[in-house]
Amino acid sequence: MPLSHRKLSSWYHQLAQQLAAGLRFADALRSSRGTGFPDTGLEAMAGEIEAGGSSESAWNKAGDRIPHADRLVLSAAADVGRMPDVLNALAVRHRQLGAAKLRLVLAGVYPLVLVHVGLLMLPLTRMIDWERGFTWAPAVYVRTLALTLAPLWLLIIGLVALMRRQNPALNRVGRALPLVRRYLQTQALADFAFMLGNFLAAGMRLDRAWALTGSITASADLRAAASTLGDVMARGLRPGPQLAGQHCFPPDFVGLYKSGEETGQLESNLLRLAAQYQEHAQRALTLSAIVYPGIALLIVAGAVVYHVVKFYAGYLKMIEKLAT
């Protein structure tokens, strides 16, 4: 399971500092202990380097603690001596992703607390009878919670588990929800631009960078577009003029890519696009964390109000009968 964004950011940042100070890669790995990466993993990576292994094989020793995309870009950067720069870029990116997830949690806490309060109150409203008053029924209370609160907890636990494991099933579920779908689209564009920009900054050939970025993207549309543009580059043509024909690339992506291609600023333009789309993705994620728990809150509140109104309607009907 990958390390958290916070741990990855801290480790990448310290490792970059060690390398920038002039330490050999193996020594820098051993000196970066205490940042959340297991010591056994660091020793295995350092040992691989000292045994004559490549930087790619050393990064692979980390296993799934490091995201696959990170390992690819770090291996490419090591071959051209740009590892400190890429490590710093990855540290910033994981810090941003970690902050976005924290905002997501904070934005959803208040609505979820209210939903829990509503679900805890809902069984009590069903124990109020306009003739007999309130009658406490433990079995009814427990059974109602088992049918309402327990599924909610299971859903939350399941979502957290899928997020931690980066399960593709989460993307399929998310695409069915408008705001979450918007987040997934913009996040995929941010990841695509970031990886492509860093592959190019590491000195990778354009066609190879496009192919590799397409192979690791979570978006099927971007993967298909990368394959199509790979065929274009195989014919000796630039991908920029062909981007507009790929519906998955918005106009701002197309414009900045083409201008970067023409001015020699392609890497910096791609990284600028990555930052812009990351900001859009964070806003969409925060909004979805407010809207969907809010909808659940309205449903629970509506059920509580319904039972309260039903009780008072029965009470008023009884008063009306007594008056007549």
Wavefront OBJ file of the C-alpha trace (Angstrom):
o trace
v 0.000 0.000 0.000
v 1.417 3.447 -0.931
v 2.620 5.749 1.813
v 0.400 8.708 2.653
v 0.873 11.949 0.739
v 2.251 13.586 3.873
v 4.918 10.912 4.382
v 5.866 10.852 0.712
v 6.204 14.640 0.614
v 8.416 14.678 3.711
v 10.603 11.839 2.465
v 11.001 13.240 -1.059
v 11.915 16.653 0.328
v 14.577 15.287 2.698
v 16.001 12.968 0.047
v 16.273 15.896 -2.392
v 18.159 17.922 0.213
v 20.593 15.073 0.840
v 21.295 14.640 -2.878
v 21.661 18.402 -3.425
v 24.224 18.451 -0.590
v 26.383 16.044 -2.576
v 25.661 12.684 -0.936
v 25.710 9.569 -3.067
v 22.285 8.090 -3.759
v 22.805 5.117 -1.414
v 24.041 7.358 1.423
v 21.203 9.820 0.842
v 18.686 6.992 1.145
v 20.141 5.867 4.471
v 20.237 9.476 5.724
v 16.538 10.006 4.986
v 15.307 7.786 7.798
v 12.685 9.027 10.208
v 10.367 10.512 7.592
v 7.897 7.646 7.429
v 9.570 5.357 4.894
v 10.402 1.966 6.483
v 14.096 1.531 7.289
v 14.114 -1.942 5.739
v 12.924 -0.488 2.446
v 15.600 2.211 2.485
v 18.305 -0.362 3.208
v 17.071 -2.583 0.384
v 17.194 0.328 -2.076
v 20.646 1.429 -0.924
v 21.921 -2.146 -1.117
v 20.634 -2.464 -4.681
v 22.585 0.630 -5.739
v 25.788 -0.542 -3.992
v 25.464 -3.941 -5.656
v 25.638 -2.237 -9.050
v 21.934 -2.118 -9.783
v 20.296 0.659 -11.788
v 18.310 3.497 -10.258
v 15.176 1.956 -11.769
v 15.764 -1.365 -10.023
v 16.489 0.502 -6.775
v 13.198 2.437 -6.962
v 11.382 -0.809 -7.739
v 12.733 -2.215 -4.464
v 10.373 0.222 -2.748
v 7.455 -1.811 -4.069
v 4.004 -0.311 -3.826
v 5.042 2.075 -1.032
v 5.839 4.550 -3.828
v 3.221 5.119 -6.569
v 4.120 3.502 -9.865
v 4.048 6.851 -11.702
v 6.507 8.343 -9.196
v 8.917 5.456 -9.680
v 8.870 5.923 -13.449
v 9.583 9.649 -13.393
v 12.268 9.271 -10.707
v 14.025 6.572 -12.734
v 13.992 8.811 -15.806
v 15.286 11.778 -13.795
v 18.130 9.729 -12.287
v 19.455 8.885 -15.756
v 20.023 12.595 -16.562
v 21.019 13.813 -13.084
v 17.791 15.701 -12.367
v 16.616 13.642 -9.424
v 16.771 16.460 -6.786
v 14.597 18.725 -8.965
v 12.050 15.987 -9.617
v 12.018 14.942 -5.970
v 11.239 18.531 -4.960
v 8.467 18.723 -7.578
v 6.969 15.458 -6.320
v 7.236 16.660 -2.709
v 5.237 19.792 -3.560
v 2.661 17.784 -5.483
v 2.105 15.251 -2.713
v 1.852 18.072 -0.191
v -0.893 19.621 -2.334
v -2.704 16.297 -2.687
v -2.469 15.679 1.059
v -3.850 19.158 1.794
v -6.711 18.554 -0.642
v -7.643 15.299 1.103
v -7.518 17.027 4.481
v -9.862 19.755 3.209
v -12.140 17.030 1.879
v -12.337 15.407 5.301
v -12.911 18.702 7.095
v -15.582 19.771 4.615
v -17.473 16.521 5.088
v -17.206 16.236 8.881
v -19.986 18.680 9.795
v -22.643 17.266 7.414
v -21.731 13.708 8.398
v -22.021 14.534 12.107
v -25.488 15.968 11.490
v -26.439 12.894 9.475
v -25.378 10.693 12.398
v -27.380 12.822 14.840
v -30.414 12.581 12.570
v -30.100 8.814 12.225
v -29.755 8.440 16.000
v -32.911 10.514 16.501
v -34.960 8.873 13.771
v -35.796 5.687 15.732
v -36.930 7.824 18.695
v -39.538 9.647 16.582
v -41.050 6.298 15.661
v -41.552 5.469 19.348
v -43.852 8.444 19.894
v -47.535 7.607 19.757
v -50.200 10.322 19.982
v -52.295 8.166 22.341
v -49.678 6.511 24.556
v -46.909 9.123 24.328
v -43.268 8.032 24.203
v -42.564 4.292 24.583
v -38.936 3.211 24.770
v -38.295 0.073 22.683
v -34.625 -1.010 22.713
v -35.127 -3.727 20.095
v -36.764 -1.311 17.674
v -34.012 1.250 18.276
v -31.190 -1.232 17.628
v -32.940 -2.718 14.587
v -33.497 0.714 13.035
v -29.863 1.706 13.566
v -28.763 -1.577 12.009
v -30.756 -0.676 8.897
v -29.563 2.957 8.681
v -26.364 3.755 10.559
v -24.565 0.444 9.978
v -24.801 0.661 6.140
v -23.509 4.252 6.325
v -20.456 3.140 8.327
v -19.831 0.252 5.937
v -20.038 2.652 2.983
v -17.554 5.075 4.570
v -15.133 2.272 5.488
v -15.392 0.824 1.981
v -14.705 4.193 0.328
v -11.682 4.815 2.549
v -10.310 1.348 1.758
v -10.760 1.875 -1.989
v -9.068 5.285 -1.785
v -6.116 3.896 0.172
v -5.634 1.095 -2.335
v -6.314 3.387 -5.329
v -8.793 0.808 -6.590
v -10.059 1.482 -10.154
v -13.577 0.550 -9.007
v -13.701 3.897 -7.199
v -13.320 5.701 -10.534
v -16.200 3.736 -12.035
v -18.446 4.626 -9.114
v -17.317 8.258 -9.107
v -18.119 8.780 -12.786
v -21.797 8.242 -11.976
v -21.811 11.344 -9.709
v -21.632 14.705 -11.552
v -19.338 16.623 -9.158
v -17.113 13.623 -8.501
v -16.919 13.000 -12.252
v -15.711 16.590 -12.718
v -13.047 16.015 -10.046
v -11.861 12.778 -11.665
v -11.587 14.444 -15.088
v -9.606 17.453 -13.872
v -7.423 15.341 -11.575
v -6.597 13.030 -14.475
v -5.607 16.054 -16.591
v -3.466 17.404 -13.729
v -1.714 14.054 -13.335
v -1.246 13.712 -17.107
v 0.270 17.188 -17.533
v 2.487 16.756 -14.472
v 3.913 13.404 -15.537
v 4.371 14.413 -19.181
v 6.109 17.642 -18.145
v 8.466 15.836 -15.786
v 9.277 13.089 -18.281
v 10.237 15.753 -20.817
v 12.199 17.704 -18.208
v 14.125 14.489 -17.483
v 15.269 14.419 -21.098
v 12.942 11.687 -22.351
v 12.061 11.636 -26.058
v 8.680 13.191 -26.833
v 7.112 10.047 -28.269
v 8.394 7.934 -25.366
v 7.121 10.487 -22.825
v 3.653 10.498 -24.390
v 3.520 6.698 -24.546
v 4.652 6.265 -20.950
v 2.283 8.930 -19.621
v -0.596 7.344 -21.521
v 0.204 3.934 -20.064
v -0.099 5.116 -16.441
v -3.034 7.519 -16.638
v -6.256 6.468 -14.921
v -8.378 8.017 -17.705
v -9.379 5.754 -20.585
v -9.954 8.816 -22.813
v -6.468 10.202 -22.157
v -4.976 6.753 -22.674
v -6.685 6.447 -26.072
v -5.624 9.992 -27.044
v -1.995 9.263 -26.137
v -2.096 6.159 -28.325
v -3.555 8.125 -31.247
v -0.976 10.897 -30.900
v 1.745 8.267 -30.682
v 0.794 7.196 -34.203
v 0.963 10.859 -35.263
v 4.490 11.228 -33.868
v 5.526 7.966 -35.510
v 4.821 9.703 -38.853
v 7.181 12.525 -37.880
v 4.453 15.045 -37.037
v 4.131 17.194 -33.923
v 1.239 16.351 -31.578
v 0.337 20.003 -30.888
v -1.695 20.666 -34.060
v -3.565 17.369 -33.540
v -4.600 17.982 -29.920
v -7.764 19.904 -30.823
v -9.138 16.738 -32.424
v -8.992 14.919 -29.083
v -12.088 15.873 -27.065
v -10.448 14.939 -23.742
v -8.067 17.901 -23.958
v -9.750 21.243 -23.087
v -8.954 24.390 -25.136
v -6.590 25.796 -22.484
v -4.562 22.579 -22.542
v -4.397 22.681 -26.334
v -3.433 26.379 -26.379
v -0.654 26.154 -23.795
v 0.729 22.946 -25.263
v 0.914 24.419 -28.764
v 2.509 27.655 -27.538
v 5.037 25.685 -25.487
v 5.820 23.530 -28.491
v 6.469 26.617 -30.626
v 8.497 28.576 -28.053
v 10.508 25.747 -26.518
v 8.719 26.123 -23.165
v 6.727 22.887 -23.371
v 7.888 21.447 -20.028
v 7.131 24.615 -18.054
v 3.752 25.047 -19.787
v 2.778 21.473 -18.943
v 3.731 21.947 -15.295
v 1.717 25.201 -15.266
v -1.274 23.279 -16.644
v -0.780 20.626 -13.961
v -0.943 23.289 -11.232
v -4.056 24.876 -12.746
v -5.933 21.595 -13.109
v -4.880 20.531 -9.624
v -6.496 23.677 -8.238
v -9.692 23.014 -10.240
v -9.735 19.409 -9.032
v -9.389 20.478 -5.399
v -12.341 22.852 -5.724
v -14.500 20.153 -7.307
v -13.515 17.693 -4.581
v -14.313 20.147 -1.777
v -17.669 20.997 -3.347
v -18.620 17.338 -3.684
v -17.669 16.790 -0.032
v -20.211 19.460 0.912
v -23.008 18.678 -1.541
v -23.386 14.907 -1.224
v -23.288 14.713 2.599
v -25.691 17.686 2.497
v -28.095 15.687 0.336
v -27.898 12.799 2.796
v -28.572 15.279 5.612
v -31.685 16.598 3.854
v -32.995 13.062 3.393
v -32.496 12.219 7.070
v -33.964 15.555 8.187
v -36.946 15.004 5.910
v -37.582 11.601 7.489
v -37.405 13.090 11.000
v -39.748 15.951 10.081
v -42.170 13.507 8.481
v -42.472 11.456 11.666
v -42.794 14.566 13.855
v -45.528 15.995 11.626
v -47.238 12.627 11.562
v -47.252 12.562 15.359
v -48.689 16.062 15.703
v -51.257 15.371 12.988
v -52.495 12.403 14.985
v -52.471 14.473 18.167
v -54.495 17.271 16.572
v -56.917 14.738 15.121
v -57.461 13.327 18.605
v -58.137 16.846 19.988
v -60.614 17.475 17.200
v -62.498 14.258 18.022
v -62.647 15.137 21.695
v -63.984 18.607 20.876
v -66.811 17.135 18.853
l 1 2 3 4 5 6 7 8 9 10 11 12 13 14 15 16 17 18 19 20 21 22 23 24 25 26 27 28 29 30 31 32 33 34 35 36 37 38 39 40 41 42 43 44 45 46 47 48 49 50 51 52 53 54 55 56 57 58 59 60 61 62 63 64 65 66 67 68 69 70 71 72 73 74 75 76 77 78 79 80 81 82 83 84 85 86 87 88 89 90 91 92 93 94 95 96 97 98 99 100 101 102 103 104 105 106 107 108 109 110 111 112 113 114 115 116 117 118 119 120 121 122 123 124 125 126 127 128 129 130 131 132 133 134 135 136 137 138 139 140 141 142 143 144 145 146 147 148 149 150 151 152 153 154 155 156 157 158 159 160 161 162 163 164 165 166 167 168 169 170 171 172 173 174 175 176 177 178 179 180 181 182 183 184 185 186 187 188 189 190 191 192 193 194 195 196 197 198 199 200 201 202 203 204 205 206 207 208 209 210 211 212 213 214 215 216 217 218 219 220 221 222 223 224 225 226 227 228 229 230 231 232 233 234 235 236 237 238 239 240 241 242 243 244 245 246 247 248 249 250 251 252 253 254 255 256 257 258 259 260 261 262 263 264 265 266 267 268 269 270 271 272 273 274 275 276 277 278 279 280 281 282 283 284 285 286 287 288 289 290 291 292 293 294 295 296 297 298 299 300 301 302 303 304 305 306 307 308 309 310 311 312 313 314 315 316 317 318 319 320 321 322 323 324
